[in-house]
Amino acid sequence: MRAAIAALAASLATAFALGTFAAPQRYEAPPETARLAPGEGSEVAQAHCLMCHSADYITTQPHGLANPTAFWTAEVAKMRKAYGAQITDEESAKIVAYLVAAYGK
């Protein structure tokens, strides 16, 4: 038992010495370089999408897809189901329509 306690104490001393328990690093996000395209529904996308990620995330998604409606529907569903975005069905439909019109070509 004493050997286990001594090993734990040595591990903790090493961790403190190496800075394992140091304060977390703080990073500043770079300035926003993109804006959402204007269009019907952009205000809904602005309100819901940009609260979690930048416009760059949207504007750099694939373009020229065979079925942009399916792509953007799946993306919005993923944000709701996997990431817990608080978006109603009505808002989802508006966001998808906007994304297809603005970024689906």
N, C-alpha and C positions, 0 to 999 in steps of 0.2 A: 504494500500500500504506500509506504514511504517513497519507494522508487517511482511509483506512478505520479505521486504528488510532485516529486522533484522534477520529473520529466515534464509535467504540465507547467511548472514554474519556469523551467528553462525555455520551453516553447513560448510562453508569454513574454519572457524577457527578450527573446530573440525578435518576436513580432514587434514589440515596442521599439527595439533598437533599429529595426529595418523600416520603421514608419508604417507598418501594416495598419495601425490604428490611427493614422494621421487623418486630419480633416479632409473631407472630399474636395477634389478640384472643382473650381467653378469656371464655367466657360461662357463667354458671351456669344450669342448667335450672330452670324454675319448679317449685315443689313439685307432687307428684302430686295431681291433683284427682279421679281416678276409681280405682275398684277393680274387678277382675273380679267378676262375679256369682258367687255360690256355685253349686255344682252338680257333678254327676259329670263328671270330666275337667278340672275347673278347675285342679287341681294340675299337670297336664301342660301346659296353656296357660300357667300362671304361670311354670313352669320354662323353657319354650321361647320363648314370645312376648315376655315382658317383659324378656328379656335384651337385646333390641334396640330395643324401642320401648315407649312408655307404654301403660297401659290405656286412656287417652283415644283412642288410635288405633283400638282395637277398638270401644269403646263408641260412637264417633261414626260408625261405618259405617252404611250404609242399613238401615233396618228395614222390615218389611212387604213384603219381596220375594216375588214369585210363586214363586220356587224358591230358598229360602235355602240348601239343601244344595249346589246348583250354585255359588252365589256363594261360600260359605265354602270349598268344595273348591278352587275356582280361586284364592282368596286364599292358602290354605295352600300350594298347588302353586307359586304365584308366589314365596312366601317361600323355598321350598326351591330352586327352579330359578334364579330371577333373583338372589336375595340370598344363596344358599348356606346357608340355615338347616340345621343338622344335626339333622334330624328323621327318624325311621324311618317306614316305611309304617304300622306299628301305632300309633305316636304321632300321626301325621297323622290317622288315622281317629278316634282319641279326641278330638283337638283339634277336628276338624270336627263331630263329634257334640255336643261341648260348646258350640261356638259357635252351632250351629243351635238347640239347646235354650235357650241363654241369650239369644241376640241375633237369632234368626231370625223372631221374631213381629212 
